[in-house]
């Protein structure tokens, strides 16, 4: 493979993204698409300066604080439930149907009830984010903990290792690839959950900004907020990937 082909393969995603932006800009200018229907990338970029960096940062931090808080709660809750599910067949039969019911319930429909019940503030938004993000974490962690070869468990029990050592030294290493797969999915869902919560009740945040600007037909600003949301979600996803490569490189498969 030549150096030019190797360079093109390395930056293929970036080149494709820039190509889409170019086609988008050209199409909007060529067909004179109204800004309130579909703003060109140049109009979206121009809308960034209308609010100011301080306001953008305020909205971004409001969304990220809720997303990360809900994500952290979801991780703790998922680990507890996954250990309970894999450690007891009775608890598995009791908990799994409830988890499926919660996951099958449209959170956007329950969100207003949560806000009314828990009141204003970040608490209901964190709860909504947790409910959206925790299910793939539970399933991923539980699947990983249960993926240990039976002979490894038998060996651990023959050595009379306590249950805590069985989980920490036997089950957890096998579960690491599953855990990180679940973490990658859940971090994007946490951002979605924060935005959904802001649609229901919020006075700041990127979700609130999108809702407000679309109601006043400031579509370029809404697209700018959406682009910042996507960039934040991709950055958080990349952070999880980096953590896995940095601390658990042995858990990375060829597809990762």
C-alpha positions in Angstrom: 0.0 0.0 0.0 1.4 3.4 -1.0 1.9 6.2 1.5 -0.9 8.2 -0.2 -3.4 5.3 -0.1 -2.5 4.7 3.6 -3.0 8.4 4.4 -6.4 8.3 2.6 -7.5 5.3 4.5 -6.5 6.8 7.8 -8.5 10.0 7.1 -11.3 8.4 5.2 -14.0 9.3 7.8 -12.8 12.9 8.0 -12.8 13.3 4.2 -16.3 11.7 4.0 -17.6 14.1 6.7 -16.1 17.2 4.9 -17.6 15.9 1.6 -21.0 15.8 3.2 -20.7 19.3 4.5 -19.6 20.5 1.1 -22.6 18.9 -0.6 -24.9 20.3 2.1 -23.5 23.8 1.6 -23.6 23.6 -2.2 -27.2 22.2 -2.2 -28.5 24.9 0.1 -26.9 27.6 -2.0 -27.8 26.1 -5.4 -31.5 25.4 -4.6 -31.8 28.5 -2.3 -33.2 26.4 0.6 -34.8 28.7 3.2 -32.8 28.9 6.5 -35.9 27.9 8.6 -36.1 24.7 6.5 -32.5 23.6 6.4 -29.7 26.1 7.2 -26.4 25.7 5.4 -23.3 24.8 7.4 -22.0 28.4 7.0 -25.3 29.7 8.6 -25.0 27.2 11.5 -21.4 28.4 12.0 -22.5 32.0 12.0 -25.2 31.3 14.6 -22.5 30.1 17.0 -21.3 33.7 17.5 -24.8 35.0 18.2 -25.0 33.5 21.7 -21.4 33.9 22.9 -18.9 31.4 24.2 -19.9 31.9 27.9 -23.6 31.0 27.2 -22.6 28.0 25.0 -20.4 26.8 27.8 -23.2 27.3 30.4 -25.6 25.2 28.3 -23.0 22.5 27.6 -22.0 22.1 31.2 -25.7 22.0 32.3 -26.3 19.1 29.9 -23.0 17.2 30.6 -23.5 17.5 34.4 -26.8 15.8 34.2 -25.6 13.2 31.7 -22.5 12.3 33.7 -24.4 12.2 37.0 -27.0 9.9 35.6 -24.3 7.8 33.9 -22.5 7.3 37.2 -25.7 6.3 39.0 -26.5 3.9 36.2 -23.1 2.3 36.5 -23.4 1.7 40.2 -27.0 0.5 39.9 -26.1 -1.8 37.0 -23.2 -3.4 38.9 -25.4 -4.1 41.9 -28.2 -5.6 39.8 -25.8 -7.6 37.6 -24.1 -9.2 40.6 -27.5 -10.0 42.0 -28.7 -11.6 38.8 -25.6 -13.7 38.2 -25.3 -14.7 41.9 -28.8 -15.9 42.5 -31.2 -17.8 40.2 -34.1 -16.6 42.4 -33.1 -12.9 42.1 -32.6 -13.4 38.4 -36.1 -14.7 38.0 -37.5 -11.8 40.1 -35.4 -8.9 38.7 -35.2 -9.6 35.0 -38.9 -9.2 34.2 -38.9 -5.9 36.1 -35.9 -4.7 34.1 -37.6 -5.6 30.9 -40.8 -3.8 31.9 -38.8 -0.7 32.8 -36.9 -0.8 29.5 -40.1 -1.4 27.6 -41.8 1.7 29.2 -41.3 4.8 27.0 -39.3 7.1 29.3 -40.5 10.2 27.4 -44.0 9.4 28.5 -43.0 8.8 32.2 -40.7 11.9 32.3 -43.4 14.5 33.1 -44.6 12.3 36.0 -41.1 12.0 37.3 -40.7 15.8 37.2 -44.0 16.4 39.0 -43.2 13.8 41.6 -39.6 14.8 42.3 -40.0 18.6 41.7 -37.8 21.0 39.9 -34.0 20.8 39.8 -31.5 18.3 38.6 -32.8 15.3 40.5 -35.6 14.4 38.1 -33.3 14.9 35.1 -30.7 12.6 36.6 -33.3 10.0 37.3 -34.6 10.2 33.8 -31.0 9.9 32.4 -30.3 6.9 34.7 -33.5 5.1 33.6 -32.5 5.5 29.9 -28.8 4.5 30.4 -28.8 1.7 32.9 -30.4 -1.2 31.0 -27.6 -1.9 28.5 -25.1 -1.7 31.4 -27.0 -4.3 33.4 -27.3 -6.7 30.5 -23.7 -6.2 29.4 -22.2 -6.6 32.9 -24.4 -9.6 33.7 -23.5 -11.3 30.4 -19.8 -10.7 31.1 -20.0 -12.0 34.6 -21.9 -15.1 33.4 -19.4 -15.7 30.5 -16.8 -17.3 32.8 -15.9 -20.9 31.8 -17.5 -23.3 34.3 -14.1 -25.0 35.0 -12.7 -21.7 36.2 -15.5 -21.3 38.7 -15.1 -24.9 39.8 -11.4 -24.3 40.4 -12.1 -21.2 42.4 -14.6 -23.0 44.5 -12.4 -26.0 45.0 -9.8 -23.7 46.5 -12.5 -22.3 48.8 -12.2 -18.8 47.5 -14.8 -16.5 49.0 -17.5 -15.1 46.8 -15.9 -11.7 46.7 -12.6 -13.1 45.3 -14.6 -15.1 42.8 -16.1 -12.0 41.4 -13.0 -9.8 41.6 -10.4 -12.2 40.4 -12.3 -14.6 38.2 -15.5 -13.2 36.9 -14.5 -9.5 36.5 -11.5 -10.1 34.2 -13.7 -12.1 31.8 -16.4 -9.4 32.0 -14.2 -6.5 31.1 -14.8 -6.6 27.3 -18.5 -6.8 27.9 -18.4 -4.0 30.5 -16.7 -1.6 28.1 -19.1 -2.5 25.3 -21.9 -1.6 27.6 -20.2 1.6 28.8 -19.8 2.8 25.2 -23.5 2.3 24.5 -24.6 3.8 27.8 -22.6 7.0 27.5 -24.4 8.0 24.3 -27.7 7.0 25.9 -26.9 9.2 28.9 -26.5 12.2 26.7 -29.8 11.4 25.0 -31.4 11.0 28.5 -30.2 14.4 29.6 -31.6 16.0 26.4 -35.0 14.2 26.9 -35.1 15.5 30.5 -34.4 19.0 29.3 -37.2 18.8 26.8 -39.6 18.1 29.7 -38.3 20.6 32.3 -35.2 22.7 32.2 -34.1 26.3 32.1 -30.7 25.7 30.6 -28.9 23.0 28.7 -28.5 22.1 25.0 -31.8 20.3 24.9 -33.6 23.3 26.3 -31.7 25.5 23.8 -32.8 23.4 20.9 -36.4 23.4 22.1 -36.4 27.2 22.6 -34.7 28.1 19.4 -36.9 25.9 17.2 -40.0 27.4 18.8 -38.7 30.9 17.7 -37.6 29.6 14.3 -33.9 30.2 15.0 -33.1 27.0 13.2 -29.3 27.7 12.6 -28.8 28.1 16.4 -30.7 24.8 17.0 -28.4 23.0 14.5 -25.4 24.5 16.2 -26.6 23.2 19.6 -27.3 19.8 17.9 -23.8 19.7 16.5 -22.3 20.5 19.9 -24.4 17.7 21.4 -23.1 15.2 18.8 -19.6 16.4 19.3 -19.9 16.0 23.1 -21.4 12.5 22.7 -18.6 11.4 20.4 -16.0 12.9 22.7 -17.3 11.0 25.7 -17.5 7.8 23.6 -13.9 8.4 22.6 -12.9 8.8 26.2 -14.3 5.4 27.1 -12.4 3.9 24.1 -9.2 5.6 25.3 -9.7 4.3 28.9 -10.1 0.8 27.6 -7.0 1.0 25.4 -5.0 2.7 28.2 -5.9 0.4 31.1 -7.2 -2.8 29.6 -5.5 -3.2 26.2 -5.8 -7.0 26.4 -9.6 -6.7 26.3 -9.7 -5.1 22.9 -10.7 -7.4 20.0 -9.8 -7.0 16.3 -13.2 -5.3 15.7 -12.5 -2.6 18.3 
